[in-house]
Amino acid sequence: MNSQAKRETYLHQIESGKIRSKTVRVLYHLQKMEAHPGLVTTDIMRDVLGYSHQTLTAILSSLQDAGLIKIIGTVRSDRGVYSSWKYVSDVDERERLAELRHQEKYNLWLKRGVEEFHDLLPHHVLNSLHLYTIPSQD
């Protein structure tokens, strides 16, 4: 099943009521507040939904992976700086965002691997990656 079909199946299950979870509550909140995007921040959702920061950010990350939501800015509050979120209703935009997110995660994975294991990688591999210089072996 391709990623677009997975997203559409997931949305259909949410809309039909087959999936009832914390993720659904977050997605529903984002859809409901679509007309007020500045009010949909990680900080406010944490308070409104009663979720821990860790639970909420994990849910937001998975929804972002699926292209269902996107960050539209940041908002400063007395507790810190938080992302402002928006529900993505356009199917083509969802597909594009999911692919971009997938590429971002790959790039982070590659960066971490090169940084952590640069001493184990042959020089020609490091050079072909064109990402980092080989640290000096002092």
C-alpha beads as a LAMMPS data file, in Angstrom:
LAMMPS data file: protein, C-alpha beads

138 atoms
137 bonds

1 atom types
1 bond types

-500.0 500.0 xlo xhi
-500.0 500.0 ylo yhi
-500.0 500.0 zlo zhi

Masses

1 110.0

Atoms # bond

1 1 1 0.000 0.000 0.000
2 1 1 1.529 3.360 -0.982
3 1 1 1.829 6.263 1.451
4 1 1 -1.084 8.221 -0.051
5 1 1 -3.368 5.213 0.255
6 1 1 -2.252 4.712 3.872
7 1 1 -3.078 8.336 4.694
8 1 1 -6.470 8.131 3.035
9 1 1 -7.276 4.874 4.843
10 1 1 -6.154 6.425 8.138
11 1 1 -8.336 9.494 7.591
12 1 1 -11.318 7.345 6.613
13 1 1 -10.919 5.283 9.792
14 1 1 -10.796 8.475 11.868
15 1 1 -13.854 9.964 10.159
16 1 1 -15.841 6.735 10.480
17 1 1 -15.056 6.505 14.191
18 1 1 -13.098 3.250 13.926
19 1 1 -10.035 4.898 15.434
20 1 1 -10.503 6.611 18.780
21 1 1 -7.247 7.603 20.336
22 1 1 -5.145 10.476 21.556
23 1 1 -3.942 10.972 18.015
24 1 1 -7.506 11.374 16.806
25 1 1 -8.185 13.939 19.513
26 1 1 -5.138 15.955 18.417
27 1 1 -6.120 15.765 14.749
28 1 1 -9.717 16.695 15.558
29 1 1 -8.532 19.685 17.611
30 1 1 -6.349 20.864 14.724
31 1 1 -9.228 20.538 12.260
32 1 1 -11.660 22.295 14.604
33 1 1 -9.257 25.192 15.159
34 1 1 -8.309 25.544 11.488
35 1 1 -9.825 29.047 11.343
36 1 1 -7.595 30.130 14.269
37 1 1 -4.108 28.852 13.367
38 1 1 -2.307 31.140 15.822
39 1 1 -4.168 29.451 18.668
40 1 1 -3.002 25.957 17.766
41 1 1 0.378 25.758 19.460
42 1 1 2.080 22.847 21.153
43 1 1 1.753 24.699 24.470
44 1 1 -1.972 25.413 24.150
45 1 1 -2.813 21.923 22.863
46 1 1 -0.958 20.403 25.799
47 1 1 -3.178 22.363 28.193
48 1 1 -6.453 21.915 26.264
49 1 1 -6.023 18.184 25.686
50 1 1 -4.339 17.430 29.007
51 1 1 -1.444 15.507 27.466
52 1 1 2.143 15.471 28.639
53 1 1 4.605 17.322 26.441
54 1 1 6.267 14.035 25.431
55 1 1 2.963 12.401 24.455
56 1 1 1.820 15.397 22.443
57 1 1 5.092 15.908 20.586
58 1 1 5.225 12.199 19.659
59 1 1 1.695 12.440 18.235
60 1 1 2.488 15.663 16.375
61 1 1 5.600 14.047 14.926
62 1 1 3.664 11.050 13.571
63 1 1 0.979 13.310 12.085
64 1 1 3.705 15.433 10.529
65 1 1 5.340 12.271 9.102
66 1 1 2.030 11.486 7.385
67 1 1 1.789 15.003 5.946
68 1 1 -1.463 15.644 7.808
69 1 1 -0.169 18.695 9.689
70 1 1 2.510 21.306 9.236
71 1 1 4.291 23.932 11.291
72 1 1 3.246 27.451 10.258
73 1 1 5.387 29.402 12.698
74 1 1 6.415 29.774 16.305
75 1 1 4.796 31.530 19.240
76 1 1 6.541 32.772 22.359
77 1 1 4.772 32.341 25.694
78 1 1 5.841 32.708 29.300
79 1 1 6.780 28.992 29.232
80 1 1 8.939 29.140 26.092
81 1 1 8.806 29.140 22.296
82 1 1 6.360 26.696 20.729
83 1 1 5.435 25.592 17.229
84 1 1 2.154 26.735 15.739
85 1 1 0.407 23.973 13.780
86 1 1 -2.076 23.737 10.925
87 1 1 -4.148 20.846 9.592
88 1 1 -3.429 20.077 5.914
89 1 1 -6.564 19.209 3.977
90 1 1 -5.151 19.211 0.438
91 1 1 -4.160 15.690 -0.633
92 1 1 -1.374 16.847 -2.957
93 1 1 0.137 19.030 -0.250
94 1 1 -0.017 16.105 2.191
95 1 1 1.897 13.923 -0.229
96 1 1 4.523 16.614 -0.791
97 1 1 4.917 17.306 2.949
98 1 1 5.216 13.600 3.766
99 1 1 7.952 13.192 1.171
100 1 1 9.819 16.276 2.456
101 1 1 9.569 14.988 6.024
102 1 1 10.868 11.584 4.931
103 1 1 13.842 13.261 3.237
104 1 1 14.519 15.434 6.333
105 1 1 14.553 12.357 8.561
106 1 1 16.903 10.582 6.170
107 1 1 19.259 13.572 6.168
108 1 1 19.285 13.648 9.992
109 1 1 19.947 9.905 10.108
110 1 1 22.813 10.275 7.654
111 1 1 24.295 13.240 9.538
112 1 1 24.195 11.394 12.869
113 1 1 25.740 8.291 11.334
114 1 1 28.602 10.184 9.752
115 1 1 29.269 12.159 12.942
116 1 1 29.222 9.096 15.166
117 1 1 31.007 6.602 12.922
118 1 1 33.330 8.783 10.833
119 1 1 36.320 6.861 12.201
120 1 1 34.928 3.577 10.847
121 1 1 34.043 4.826 7.368
122 1 1 36.586 4.615 4.556
123 1 1 37.805 8.003 3.322
124 1 1 36.298 7.479 -0.131
125 1 1 32.853 6.968 1.435
126 1 1 33.167 10.117 3.528
127 1 1 34.373 12.054 0.503
128 1 1 31.499 10.792 -1.632
129 1 1 28.955 11.944 0.936
130 1 1 30.152 15.565 0.573
131 1 1 28.677 16.345 3.964
132 1 1 31.516 16.543 6.429
133 1 1 35.239 16.810 6.552
134 1 1 37.117 14.003 8.180
135 1 1 38.095 15.038 11.731
136 1 1 41.801 15.253 12.379
137 1 1 43.336 12.174 14.013
138 1 1 45.455 14.104 16.573

Bonds

1 1 1 2
2 1 2 3
3 1 3 4
4 1 4 5
5 1 5 6
6 1 6 7
7 1 7 8
8 1 8 9
9 1 9 10
10 1 10 11
11 1 11 12
12 1 12 13
13 1 13 14
14 1 14 15
15 1 15 16
16 1 16 17
17 1 17 18
18 1 18 19
19 1 19 20
20 1 20 21
21 1 21 22
22 1 22 23
23 1 23 24
24 1 24 25
25 1 25 26
26 1 26 27
27 1 27 28
28 1 28 29
29 1 29 30
30 1 30 31
31 1 31 32
32 1 32 33
33 1 33 34
34 1 34 35
35 1 35 36
36 1 36 37
37 1 37 38
38 1 38 39
39 1 39 40
40 1 40 41
41 1 41 42
42 1 42 43
43 1 43 44
44 1 44 45
45 1 45 46
46 1 46 47
47 1 47 48
48 1 48 49
49 1 49 50
50 1 50 51
51 1 51 52
52 1 52 53
53 1 53 54
54 1 54 55
55 1 55 56
56 1 56 57
57 1 57 58
58 1 58 59
59 1 59 60
60 1 60 61
61 1 61 62
62 1 62 63
63 1 63 64
64 1 64 65
65 1 65 66
66 1 66 67
67 1 67 68
68 1 68 69
69 1 69 70
70 1 70 71
71 1 71 72
72 1 72 73
73 1 73 74
74 1 74 75
75 1 75 76
76 1 76 77
77 1 77 78
78 1 78 79
79 1 79 80
80 1 80 81
81 1 81 82
82 1 82 83
83 1 83 84
84 1 84 85
85 1 85 86
86 1 86 87
87 1 87 88
88 1 88 89
89 1 89 90
90 1 90 91
91 1 91 92
92 1 92 93
93 1 93 94
94 1 94 95
95 1 95 96
96 1 96 97
97 1 97 98
98 1 98 99
99 1 99 100
100 1 100 101
101 1 101 102
102 1 102 103
103 1 103 104
104 1 104 105
105 1 105 106
106 1 106 107
107 1 107 108
108 1 108 109
109 1 109 110
110 1 110 111
111 1 111 112
112 1 112 113
113 1 113 114
114 1 114 115
115 1 115 116
116 1 116 117
117 1 117 118
118 1 118 119
119 1 119 120
120 1 120 121
121 1 121 122
122 1 122 123
123 1 123 124
124 1 124 125
125 1 125 126
126 1 126 127
127 1 127 128
128 1 128 129
129 1 129 130
130 1 130 131
131 1 131 132
132 1 132 133
133 1 133 134
134 1 134 135
135 1 135 136
136 1 136 137
137 1 137 138
